Amino acid sequence: MSRHIEARFEIASWDETPFEGGDDATKLTEALVSKRYEGDIEGTSTTKWLLAYAADKSAQFVGVEHITGTIGGKKGSIVLLHEGGYRDGVASGRLSVASGTKELANVAGSGKFLADPAGSMTLDLDGA
């Protein structure tokens, strides 16, 4: 049975650095981001993102996020895989669960996120 999870997040820190030389149309960066969650997710996370920027300052990205705390009332952690884009101050994308620990060890599912600049996440989780 699937459980719908909704949470809001706040970015606690963002450290972004280039990892490949290039101009504005080929800018590649990596970012290490910390977040705090509230709602159906109570906890913190660390995400590593790889971003590819275009000349218009939009970007495509992939990332791996590790959330620790309580998710849907269960304690543990999950690892999420991100794929998305950024344009005009809004980031959005798709999520999928890669793994979980403790009471979330058997969790699976997918979802989406939106940061505009406030952040929200929804997940549909099996095993949560």
N, CA, C and O atoms as CSV, one atom per row, in Angstrom:
chain,resi,resn,atom,element,x,y,z
A,1,MET,N,N,0.835,-1.181,0.000
A,1,MET,CA,C,0.000,0.000,0.000
A,1,MET,C,C,0.883,1.248,0.000
A,1,MET,O,O,1.860,1.327,0.744
A,2,SER,N,N,0.542,2.187,-0.811
A,2,SER,CA,C,1.318,3.412,-0.969
A,2,SER,C,C,0.843,4.480,0.009
A,2,SER,O,O,-0.350,4.596,0.290
A,3,ARG,N,N,1.789,5.254,0.519
A,3,ARG,CA,C,1.474,6.355,1.437
A,3,ARG,C,C,1.931,7.659,0.810
A,3,ARG,O,O,3.062,7.763,0.334
A,4,HIS,N,N,1.055,8.653,0.809
A,4,HIS,CA,C,1.368,9.972,0.251
A,4,HIS,C,C,2.057,10.807,1.335
A,4,HIS,O,O,1.517,10.983,2.427
A,5,ILE,N,N,3.242,11.314,1.027
A,5,ILE,CA,C,4.060,12.093,1.956
A,5,ILE,C,C,4.182,13.515,1.412
A,5,ILE,O,O,4.490,13.705,0.235
A,6,GLU,N,N,3.941,14.515,2.262
A,6,GLU,CA,C,4.119,15.913,1.872
A,6,GLU,C,C,4.974,16.611,2.913
A,6,GLU,O,O,4.756,16.446,4.113
A,7,ALA,N,N,5.945,17.388,2.460
A,7,ALA,CA,C,6.824,18.107,3.374
A,7,ALA,C,C,7.302,19.396,2.722
A,7,ALA,O,O,7.310,19.542,1.500
A,8,ARG,N,N,7.698,20.318,3.579
A,8,ARG,CA,C,8.319,21.561,3.123
A,8,ARG,C,C,9.760,21.526,3.580
A,8,ARG,O,O,10.091,20.928,4.603
A,9,PHE,N,N,10.623,22.183,2.799
A,9,PHE,CA,C,12.024,22.223,3.205
A,9,PHE,C,C,12.571,23.629,3.107
A,9,PHE,O,O,12.084,24.468,2.351
A,10,GLU,N,N,13.605,23.854,3.904
A,10,GLU,CA,C,14.349,25.114,3.896
A,10,GLU,C,C,15.805,24.764,3.664
A,10,GLU,O,O,16.340,23.849,4.291
A,11,ILE,N,N,16.441,25.489,2.767
A,11,ILE,CA,C,17.859,25.260,2.499
A,11,ILE,C,C,18.675,25.910,3.611
A,11,ILE,O,O,18.572,27.113,3.852
A,12,ALA,N,N,19.491,25.092,4.289
A,12,ALA,CA,C,20.333,25.575,5.378
A,12,ALA,C,C,21.680,26.063,4.858
A,12,ALA,O,O,22.235,27.031,5.378
A,13,SER,N,N,22.209,25.393,3.829
A,13,SER,CA,C,23.478,25.832,3.231
A,13,SER,C,C,23.556,25.353,1.784
A,13,SER,O,O,22.968,24.336,1.417
A,14,TRP,N,N,24.288,26.101,0.979
A,14,TRP,CA,C,24.476,25.781,-0.443
A,14,TRP,C,C,25.900,26.166,-0.806
A,14,TRP,O,O,26.256,27.344,-0.769
A,15,ASP,N,N,26.722,25.173,-1.160
A,15,ASP,CA,C,28.107,25.410,-1.545
A,15,ASP,C,C,28.303,24.878,-2.964
A,15,ASP,O,O,28.406,23.669,-3.171
A,16,GLU,N,N,28.353,25.786,-3.936
A,16,GLU,CA,C,28.427,25.407,-5.352
A,16,GLU,C,C,29.758,25.857,-5.941
A,16,GLU,O,O,30.171,27.003,-5.760
A,17,THR,N,N,30.427,24.948,-6.648
A,17,THR,CA,C,31.719,25.256,-7.269
A,17,THR,C,C,31.784,24.667,-8.675
A,17,THR,O,O,31.229,23.597,-8.926
A,18,PRO,N,N,32.461,25.364,-9.596
A,18,PRO,CA,C,32.659,24.808,-10.935
A,18,PRO,C,C,33.580,23.592,-10.878
A,18,PRO,O,O,34.498,23.537,-10.060
A,19,PHE,N,N,33.328,22.623,-11.749
A,19,PHE,CA,C,34.254,21.499,-11.834
A,19,PHE,C,C,34.790,21.305,-13.252
A,19,PHE,O,O,35.547,20.369,-13.509
A,20,GLU,N,N,34.405,22.174,-14.154
A,20,GLU,CA,C,34.873,22.106,-15.532
A,20,GLU,C,C,34.937,23.523,-16.068
A,20,GLU,O,O,33.998,24.301,-15.897
A,21,GLY,N,N,36.037,23.858,-16.712
A,21,GLY,CA,C,36.135,25.176,-17.324
A,21,GLY,C,C,35.145,25.297,-18.472
A,21,GLY,O,O,34.707,24.289,-19.027
A,22,GLY,N,N,34.805,26.481,-18.816
A,22,GLY,CA,C,33.867,26.692,-19.911
A,22,GLY,C,C,33.270,28.073,-19.810
A,22,GLY,O,O,33.496,28.793,-18.838
A,23,ASP,N,N,32.506,28.436,-20.821
A,23,ASP,CA,C,31.850,29.736,-20.811
A,23,ASP,C,C,30.446,29.568,-20.210
A,23,ASP,O,O,30.114,28.502,-19.692
A,24,ASP,N,N,29.627,30.625,-20.282
A,24,ASP,CA,C,28.287,30.574,-19.697
A,24,ASP,C,C,27.400,29.495,-20.311
A,24,ASP,O,O,26.487,28.998,-19.651
A,25,ALA,N,N,27.655,29.130,-21.558
A,25,ALA,CA,C,26.824,28.134,-22.236
A,25,ALA,C,C,27.243,26.703,-21.902
A,25,ALA,O,O,26.515,25.762,-22.217
A,26,THR,N,N,28.403,26.525,-21.270
A,26,THR,CA,C,28.873,25.178,-20.950
A,26,THR,C,C,29.334,25.061,-19.500
A,26,THR,O,O,30.177,24.223,-19.181
A,27,LYS,N,N,28.792,25.887,-18.634
A,27,LYS,CA,C,29.192,25.904,-17.231
A,27,LYS,C,C,28.689,24.649,-16.515
A,27,LYS,O,O,27.493,24.357,-16.529
A,28,LEU,N,N,29.607,23.909,-15.890
A,28,LEU,CA,C,29.280,22.720,-15.115
A,28,LEU,C,C,29.710,22.945,-13.675
A,28,LEU,O,O,30.843,23.348,-13.413
A,29,THR,N,N,28.795,22.682,-12.737
A,29,THR,CA,C,29.110,22.881,-11.325
A,29,THR,C,C,28.638,21.684,-10.505
A,29,THR,O,O,27.839,20.864,-10.955
A,30,GLU,N,N,29.163,21.619,-9.285
A,30,GLU,CA,C,28.658,20.674,-8.307
A,30,GLU,C,C,28.282,21.471,-7.077
A,30,GLU,O,O,28.927,22.464,-6.743
A,31,ALA,N,N,27.234,21.028,-6.410
A,31,ALA,CA,C,26.758,21.741,-5.219
A,31,ALA,C,C,26.513,20.742,-4.098
A,31,ALA,O,O,25.954,19.667,-4.311
A,32,LEU,N,N,26.941,21.118,-2.907
A,32,LEU,CA,C,26.644,20.365,-1.704
A,32,LEU,C,C,25.645,21.199,-0.909
A,32,LEU,O,O,25.946,22.321,-0.503
A,33,VAL,N,N,24.450,20.641,-0.691
A,33,VAL,CA,C,23.331,21.396,-0.131
A,33,VAL,C,C,22.789,20.683,1.112
A,33,VAL,O,O,22.590,19.468,1.104
A,34,SER,N,N,22.555,21.453,2.174
A,34,SER,CA,C,21.927,20.941,3.385
A,34,SER,C,C,20.529,21.529,3.491
A,34,SER,O,O,20.325,22.712,3.216
A,35,LYS,N,N,19.553,20.693,3.896
A,35,LYS,CA,C,18.167,21.144,4.049
A,35,LYS,C,C,17.605,20.683,5.381
A,35,LYS,O,O,18.073,19.710,5.972
A,36,ARG,N,N,16.582,21.411,5.843
A,36,ARG,CA,C,15.783,21.036,7.007
A,36,ARG,C,C,14.353,20.816,6.513
A,36,ARG,O,O,13.831,21.617,5.737
A,37,TYR,N,N,13.729,19.738,6.959
A,37,TYR,CA,C,12.377,19.376,6.545
A,37,TYR,C,C,11.393,19.485,7.692
A,37,TYR,O,O,11.748,19.289,8.854
A,38,GLU,N,N,10.130,19.805,7.348
A,38,GLU,CA,C,9.020,19.737,8.298
A,38,GLU,C,C,7.782,19.270,7.550
A,38,GLU,O,O,7.669,19.438,6.336
A,39,GLY,N,N,6.861,18.682,8.294
A,39,GLY,CA,C,5.659,18.098,7.705
A,39,GLY,C,C,5.709,16.595,7.904
A,39,GLY,O,O,6.058,16.126,8.987
A,40,ASP,N,N,5.364,15.830,6.869
A,40,ASP,CA,C,5.439,14.373,6.953
A,40,ASP,C,C,6.882,13.887,7.032
A,40,ASP,O,O,7.131,12.733,7.381
A,41,ILE,N,N,7.833,14.761,6.709
A,41,ILE,CA,C,9.257,14.488,6.907
A,41,ILE,C,C,9.753,15.475,7.946
A,41,ILE,O,O,9.654,16.687,7.755
A,42,GLU,N,N,10.288,14.960,9.045
A,42,GLU,CA,C,10.901,15.785,10.088
A,42,GLU,C,C,12.354,15.354,10.169
A,42,GLU,O,O,12.656,14.266,10.657
A,43,GLY,N,N,13.256,16.206,9.690
A,43,GLY,CA,C,14.661,15.830,9.721
A,43,GLY,C,C,15.512,16.740,8.879
A,43,GLY,O,O,15.113,17.848,8.520
A,44,THR,N,N,16.702,16.248,8.567
A,44,THR,CA,C,17.669,17.015,7.789
A,44,THR,C,C,18.184,16.163,6.633
A,44,THR,O,O,18.039,14.941,6.621
A,45,SER,N,N,18.790,16.845,5.664
A,45,SER,CA,C,19.346,16.112,4.535
A,45,SER,C,C,20.604,16.788,4.012
A,45,SER,O,O,20.872,17.963,4.267
A,46,THR,N,N,21.355,15.996,3.275
A,46,THR,CA,C,22.490,16.484,2.502
A,46,THR,C,C,22.300,15.982,1.079
A,46,THR,O,O,21.999,14.808,0.860
A,47,THR,N,N,22.477,16.882,0.111
A,47,THR,CA,C,22.330,16.536,-1.306
A,47,THR,C,C,23.579,16.939,-2.059
A,47,THR,O,O,24.136,18.012,-1.824
A,48,LYS,N,N,24.021,16.080,-2.964
A,48,LYS,CA,C,25.106,16.409,-3.896
A,48,LYS,C,C,24.454,16.521,-5.272
A,48,LYS,O,O,23.863,15.563,-5.769
A,49,TRP,N,N,24.569,17.703,-5.882
A,49,TRP,CA,C,23.971,17.967,-7.195
A,49,TRP,C,C,25.072,18.202,-8.216
A,49,TRP,O,O,26.109,18.779,-7.889
A,50,LEU,N,N,24.859,17.766,-9.431
A,50,LEU,CA,C,25.664,18.128,-10.587
A,50,LEU,C,C,24.762,18.948,-11.493
A,50,LEU,O,O,23.673,18.505,-11.856
A,51,LEU,N,N,25.218,20.158,-11.863
A,51,LEU,CA,C,24.404,21.088,-12.634
A,51,LEU,C,C,25.089,21.445,-13.949
A,51,LEU,O,O,26.300,21.661,-13.995
A,52,ALA,N,N,24.303,21.501,-15.007
A,52,ALA,CA,C,24.774,21.935,-16.325
A,52,ALA,C,C,23.968,23.165,-16.714
A,52,ALA,O,O,22.770,23.076,-16.982
A,53,TYR,N,N,24.645,24.329,-16.744
A,53,TYR,CA,C,23.981,25.598,-17.038
A,53,TYR,C,C,23.994,25.902,-18.530
A,53,TYR,O,O,24.908,25.508,-19.255
A,54,ALA,N,N,22.964,26.610,-18.969
A,54,ALA,CA,C,22.876,27.118,-20.340
A,54,ALA,C,C,23.167,28.617,-20.322
A,54,ALA,O,O,23.226,29.230,-19.257
A,55,ALA,N,N,23.345,29.195,-21.493
A,55,ALA,CA,C,23.659,30.625,-21.599
A,55,ALA,C,C,22.576,31.508,-20.976
A,55,ALA,O,O,22.883,32.595,-20.488
A,56,ASP,N,N,21.310,31.063,-20.982
A,56,ASP,CA,C,20.216,31.863,-20.413
A,56,ASP,C,C,20.106,31.710,-18.898
A,56,ASP,O,O,19.130,32.173,-18.308
A,57,LYS,N,N,21.086,31.069,-18.257
A,57,LYS,CA,C,21.169,30.858,-16.803
A,57,LYS,C,C,20.231,29.756,-16.296
A,57,LYS,O,O,20.146,29.532,-15.089
A,58,SER,N,N,19.528,29.069,-17.200
A,58,SER,CA,C,18.756,27.900,-16.791
A,58,SER,C,C,19.742,26.749,-16.583
A,58,SER,O,O,20.898,26.840,-16.994
A,59,ALA,N,N,19.291,25.683,-15.954
A,59,ALA,CA,C,20.174,24.549,-15.696
A,59,ALA,C,C,19.383,23.252,-15.673
A,59,ALA,O,O,18.190,23.236,-15.373
A,60,GLN,N,N,20.064,22.180,-15.992
A,60,GLN,CA,C,19.568,20.830,-15.794
A,60,GLN,C,C,20.436,20.211,-14.706
A,60,GLN,O,O,21.623,20.527,-14.614
A,61,PHE,N,N,19.860,19.327,-13.872
A,61,PHE,CA,C,20.669,18.756,-12.807
A,61,PHE,C,C,20.244,17.343,-12.453
A,61,PHE,O,O,19.125,16.913,-12.734
A,62,VAL,N,N,21.168,16.643,-11.830
A,62,VAL,CA,C,20.918,15.347,-11.211
A,62,VAL,C,C,21.499,15.426,-9.807
A,62,VAL,O,O,22.419,16.204,-9.553
A,63,GLY,N,N,20.965,14.624,-8.900
A,63,GLY,CA,C,21.472,14.669,-7.539
A,63,GLY,C,C,21.128,13.431,-6.753
A,63,GLY,O,O,20.275,12.631,-7.137
A,64,VAL,N,N,21.822,13.300,-5.633
A,64,VAL,CA,C,21.580,12.226,-4.681
A,64,VAL,C,C,21.404,12.883,-3.319
A,64,VAL,O,O,22.265,13.641,-2.875
A,65,GLU,N,N,20.279,12.589,-2.653
A,65,GLU,CA,C,19.959,13.192,-1.363
A,65,GLU,C,C,19.803,12.119,-0.296
A,65,GLU,O,O,19.164,11.092,-0.523
A,66,HIS,N,N,20.387,12.365,0.858
A,66,HIS,CA,C,20.262,11.477,2.013
A,66,HIS,C,C,19.483,12.223,3.094
A,66,HIS,O,O,19.972,13.208,3.645
A,67,ILE,N,N,18.260,11.750,3.399
A,67,ILE,CA,C,17.407,12.360,4.419
A,67,ILE,C,C,17.410,11.472,5.651
A,67,ILE,O,O,17.203,10.262,5.557
A,68,THR,N,N,17.648,12.086,6.819
A,68,THR,CA,C,17.645,11.365,8.086
A,68,THR,C,C,16.620,12.007,9.014
A,68,THR,O,O,16.557,13.231,9.135
A,69,GLY,N,N,15.820,11.169,9.665
A,69,GLY,CA,C,14.827,11.684,10.606
A,69,GLY,C,C,13.636,10.762,10.675
A,69,GLY,O,O,13.778,9.540,10.730
A,70,THR,N,N,12.439,11.368,10.671
A,70,THR,CA,C,11.189,10.628,10.692
A,70,THR,C,C,10.440,10.942,9.399
A,70,THR,O,O,10.209,12.104,9.067
A,71,ILE,N,N,10.071,9.899,8.684
A,71,ILE,CA,C,9.380,10.051,7.402
A,71,ILE,C,C,8.098,9.236,7.474
A,71,ILE,O,O,8.133,8.011,7.593
A,72,GLY,N,N,6.967,9.931,7.401
A,72,GLY,CA,C,5.689,9.241,7.512
A,72,GLY,C,C,5.522,8.528,8.839
A,72,GLY,O,O,4.867,7.489,8.913
A,73,GLY,N,N,6.120,9.090,9.904
A,73,GLY,CA,C,6.009,8.502,11.226
A,73,GLY,C,C,7.012,7.403,11.520
A,73,GLY,O,O,7.008,6.854,12.621
A,74,LYS,N,N,7.875,7.065,10.565
A,74,LYS,CA,C,8.864,6.005,10.767
A,74,LYS,C,C,10.264,6.608,10.824
A,74,LYS,O,O,10.602,7.504,10.050
A,75,LYS,N,N,11.072,6.098,11.755
A,75,LYS,CA,C,12.432,6.607,11.925
A,75,LYS,C,C,13.402,5.873,11.015
A,75,LYS,O,O,13.268,4.676,10.760
A,76,GLY,N,N,14.386,6.629,10.532
A,76,GLY,CA,C,15.414,6.050,9.678
A,76,GLY,C,C,15.902,7.079,8.688
A,76,GLY,O,O,15.840,8.284,8.929
A,77,SER,N,N,16.390,6.580,7.568
A,77,SER,CA,C,16.849,7.470,6.517
A,77,SER,C,C,16.497,6.872,5.164
A,77,SER,O,O,16.289,5.666,5.031
A,78,ILE,N,N,16.434,7.755,4.155
A,78,ILE,CA,C,16.245,7.306,2.780
A,78,ILE,C,C,17.219,8.059,1.887
A,78,ILE,O,O,17.657,9.166,2.199
A,79,VAL,N,N,17.540,7.431,0.780
A,79,VAL,CA,C,18.348,8.062,-0.265
A,79,VAL,C,C,17.440,8.263,-1.467
A,79,VAL,O,O,16.805,7.328,-1.952
A,80,LEU,N,N,17.392,9.521,-1.942
A,80,LEU,CA,C,16.576,9.872,-3.105
A,80,LEU,C,C,17.469,10.234,-4.274
A,80,LEU,O,O,18.503,10.878,-4.095
A,81,LEU,N,N,17.079,9.825,-5.467
A,81,LEU,CA,C,17.731,10.246,-6.703
A,81,LEU,C,C,16.890,11.355,-7.318
A,81,LEU,O,O,15.672,11.221,-7.438
A,82,HIS,N,N,17.538,12.452,-7.708
A,82,HIS,CA,C,16.858,13.626,-8.272
A,82,HIS,C,C,17.203,13.783,-9.747
A,82,HIS,O,O,18.315,13.473,-10.175
A,83,GLU,N,N,16.241,14.265,-10.512
A,83,GLU,CA,C,16.473,14.698,-11.891
A,83,GLU,C,C,15.549,15.879,-12.138
A,83,GLU,O,O,14.340,15.777,-11.929
A,84,GLY,N,N,16.116,17.017,-12.589
A,84,GLY,CA,C,15.254,18.170,-12.769
A,84,GLY,C,C,15.908,19.312,-13.495
A,84,GLY,O,O,16.934,19.159,-14.156
A,85,GLY,N,N,15.277,20.480,-13.352
A,85,GLY,CA,C,15.757,21.669,-14.031
A,85,GLY,C,C,15.479,22.923,-13.228
A,85,GLY,O,O,14.667,22.930,-12.303
A,86,TYR,N,N,16.173,23.980,-13.604
A,86,TYR,CA,C,16.056,25.283,-12.953
A,86,TYR,C,C,15.872,26.337,-14.036
A,86,TYR,O,O,16.627,26.380,-15.007
A,87,ARG,N,N,14.860,27.188,-13.862
A,87,ARG,CA,C,14.614,28.278,-14.808
A,87,ARG,C,C,13.870,29.392,-14.079
A,87,ARG,O,O,12.909,29.138,-13.352
A,88,ASP,N,N,14.325,30.626,-14.279
A,88,ASP,CA,C,13.650,31.812,-13.746
A,88,ASP,C,C,13.373,31.722,-12.243
A,88,ASP,O,O,12.288,32.086,-11.790
A,89,GLY,N,N,14.355,31.237,-11.467
A,89,GLY,CA,C,14.221,31.199,-10.022
A,89,GLY,C,C,13.440,30.029,-9.457
A,89,GLY,O,O,13.205,29.972,-8.250
A,90,VAL,N,N,13.032,29.093,-10.303
A,90,VAL,CA,C,12.247,27.943,-9.858
A,90,VAL,C,C,12.967,26.657,-10.247
A,90,VAL,O,O,13.325,26.458,-11.408
A,91,ALA,N,N,13.173,25.787,-9.260
A,91,ALA,CA,C,13.732,24.460,-9.517
A,91,ALA,C,C,12.636,23.430,-9.288
A,91,ALA,O,O,11.861,23.537,-8.338
A,92,SER,N,N,12.577,22.434,-10.158
A,92,SER,CA,C,11.595,21.368,-9.996
A,92,SER,C,C,12.159,20.090,-10.591
A,92,SER,O,O,13.077,20.118,-11.411
A,93,GLY,N,N,11.599,18.980,-10.167
A,93,GLY,CA,C,12.088,17.730,-10.716
A,93,GLY,C,C,11.381,16.521,-10.154
A,93,GLY,O,O,10.429,16.619,-9.381
A,94,ARG,N,N,11.892,15.365,-10.579
A,94,ARG,CA,C,11.353,14.073,-10.178
A,94,ARG,C,C,12.314,13.419,-9.185
A,94,ARG,O,O,13.517,13.680,-9.199
A,95,LEU,N,N,11.761,12.573,-8.331
A,95,LEU,CA,C,12.515,11.864,-7.311
A,95,LEU,C,C,12.203,10.379,-7.381
A,95,LEU,O,O,11.098,9.987,-7.755
A,96,SER,N,N,13.163,9.568,-7.026
A,96,SER,CA,C,12.902,8.144,-6.821
A,96,SER,C,C,13.725,7.672,-5.633
A,96,SER,O,O,14.826,8.170,-5.393
A,97,VAL,N,N,13.191,6.718,-4.896
A,97,VAL,CA,C,13.859,6.201,-3.717
A,97,VAL,C,C,14.870,5.145,-4.146
A,97,VAL,O,O,14.535,4.199,-4.859
A,98,ALA,N,N,16.120,5.321,-3.699
A,98,ALA,CA,C,17.170,4.350,-4.004
A,98,ALA,C,C,17.313,3.325,-2.887
A,98,ALA,O,O,17.535,2.144,-3.155
A,99,SER,N,N,17.185,3.771,-1.618
A,99,SER,CA,C,17.339,2.855,-0.494
A,99,SER,C,C,16.824,3.497,0.785
A,99,SER,O,O,16.522,4.690,0.818
A,100,GLY,N,N,16.725,2.686,1.844
A,100,GLY,CA,C,16.301,3.165,3.145
A,100,GLY,C,C,16.947,2.375,4.259
A,100,GLY,O,O,17.526,1.315,4.022
A,101,THR,N,N,16.848,2.898,5.501
A,101,THR,CA,C,17.418,2.219,6.666
A,101,THR,C,C,16.383,2.141,7.781
A,101,THR,O,O,15.339,2.791,7.719
A,102,LYS,N,N,16.679,1.343,8.794
A,102,LYS,CA,C,15.875,1.167,10.001
A,102,LYS,C,C,14.418,0.875,9.640
A,102,LYS,O,O,14.158,-0.066,8.891
A,103,GLU,N,N,13.464,1.653,10.152
A,103,GLU,CA,C,12.046,1.404,9.869
A,103,GLU,C,C,11.682,1.710,8.416
A,103,GLU,O,O,10.575,1.395,7.980
A,104,LEU,N,N,12.594,2.316,7.669
A,104,LEU,CA,C,12.370,2.653,6.257
A,104,LEU,C,C,13.170,1.745,5.325
A,104,LEU,O,O,13.318,2.046,4.141
A,105,ALA,N,N,13.687,0.635,5.855
A,105,ALA,CA,C,14.562,-0.249,5.082
A,105,ALA,C,C,13.888,-0.817,3.836
A,105,ALA,O,O,14.564,-1.077,2.840
A,106,ASN,N,N,12.587,-1.013,3.871
A,106,ASN,CA,C,11.885,-1.617,2.730
A,106,ASN,C,C,11.102,-0.612,1.910
A,106,ASN,O,O,10.241,-0.993,1.117
A,107,VAL,N,N,11.392,0.675,2.092
A,107,VAL,CA,C,10.630,1.709,1.401
A,107,VAL,C,C,11.014,1.761,-0.083
A,107,VAL,O,O,12.163,1.515,-0.451
A,108,ALA,N,N,10.048,2.080,-0.908
A,108,ALA,CA,C,10.246,2.286,-2.346
A,108,ALA,C,C,9.257,3.351,-2.772
A,108,ALA,O,O,8.263,3.585,-2.084
A,109,GLY,N,N,9.515,3.998,-3.897
A,109,GLY,CA,C,8.546,4.959,-4.392
A,109,GLY,C,C,9.176,6.064,-5.193
A,109,GLY,O,O,10.361,6.030,-5.523
A,110,SER,N,N,8.349,7.054,-5.500
A,110,SER,CA,C,8.782,8.172,-6.331
A,110,SER,C,C,7.998,9.413,-5.936
A,110,SER,O,O,7.046,9.343,-5.158
A,111,GLY,N,N,8.411,10.544,-6.482
A,111,GLY,CA,C,7.725,11.779,-6.156
A,111,GLY,C,C,8.237,12.937,-6.965
A,111,GLY,O,O,8.812,12.758,-8.038
A,112,LYS,N,N,8.022,14.148,-6.438
A,112,LYS,CA,C,8.445,15.360,-7.124
A,112,LYS,C,C,8.790,16.419,-6.091
A,112,LYS,O,O,8.393,16.319,-4.931
A,113,PHE,N,N,9.528,17.429,-6.518
A,113,PHE,CA,C,9.841,18.541,-5.635
A,113,PHE,C,C,9.736,19.838,-6.408
A,113,PHE,O,O,9.791,19.865,-7.637
A,114,LEU,N,N,9.580,20.931,-5.641
A,114,LEU,CA,C,9.472,22.271,-6.201
A,114,LEU,C,C,10.148,23.229,-5.228
A,114,LEU,O,O,9.898,23.176,-4.024
A,115,ALA,N,N,10.989,24.092,-5.741
A,115,ALA,CA,C,11.622,25.134,-4.925
A,115,ALA,C,C,11.452,26.448,-5.669
A,115,ALA,O,O,11.978,26.623,-6.769
A,116,ASP,N,N,10.706,27.381,-5.055
A,116,ASP,CA,C,10.313,28.577,-5.805
A,116,ASP,C,C,10.279,29.897,-5.031
A,116,ASP,O,O,9.302,30.604,-5.280
A,117,PRO,N,N,11.124,30.342,-4.178
A,117,PRO,CA,C,12.275,29.725,-3.547
A,117,PRO,C,C,11.933,28.882,-2.335
A,117,PRO,O,O,12.796,28.155,-1.841
A,118,ALA,N,N,10.693,28.951,-1.830
A,118,ALA,CA,C,10.309,28.027,-0.754
A,118,ALA,C,C,10.320,26.617,-1.338
A,118,ALA,O,O,10.170,26.446,-2.548
A,119,GLY,N,N,10.492,25.632,-0.510
A,119,GLY,CA,C,10.591,24.278,-1.039
A,119,GLY,C,C,9.478,23.380,-0.564
A,119,GLY,O,O,9.033,23.469,0.580
A,120,SER,N,N,9.029,22.504,-1.462
A,120,SER,CA,C,8.052,21.496,-1.088
A,120,SER,C,C,8.404,20.193,-1.789
A,120,SER,O,O,9.019,20.182,-2.855
A,121,MET,N,N,7.999,19.107,-1.167
A,121,MET,CA,C,8.255,17.789,-1.725
A,121,MET,C,C,7.030,16.930,-1.498
A,121,MET,O,O,6.414,16.988,-0.434
A,122,THR,N,N,6.671,16.129,-2.498
A,122,THR,CA,C,5.658,15.112,-2.323
A,122,THR,C,C,6.258,13.778,-2.759
A,122,THR,O,O,6.984,13.708,-3.751
A,123,LEU,N,N,5.952,12.737,-2.021
A,123,LEU,CA,C,6.416,11.385,-2.324
A,123,LEU,C,C,5.257,10.433,-2.172
A,123,LEU,O,O,4.414,10.610,-1.293
A,124,ASP,N,N,5.208,9.434,-3.011
A,124,ASP,CA,C,4.300,8.313,-2.834
A,124,ASP,C,C,5.173,7.116,-2.526
A,124,ASP,O,O,5.865,6.594,-3.401
A,125,LEU,N,N,5.137,6.679,-1.264
A,125,LEU,CA,C,6.056,5.654,-0.781
A,125,LEU,C,C,5.338,4.355,-0.470
A,125,LEU,O,O,4.279,4.359,0.157
A,126,ASP,N,N,5.907,3.256,-0.902
A,126,ASP,CA,C,5.477,1.942,-0.487
A,126,ASP,C,C,6.370,1.528,0.661
A,126,ASP,O,O,7.587,1.696,0.577
A,127,GLY,N,N,5.807,0.995,1.726
A,127,GLY,CA,C,6.580,0.538,2.855
A,127,GLY,C,C,6.820,1.609,3.904
A,127,GLY,O,O,7.554,1.371,4.864
A,128,ALA,N,N,6.217,2.791,3.745
A,128,ALA,CA,C,6.410,3.861,4.737
A,128,ALA,C,C,5.203,3.953,5.647
A,128,ALA,O,O,5.172,4.791,6.548
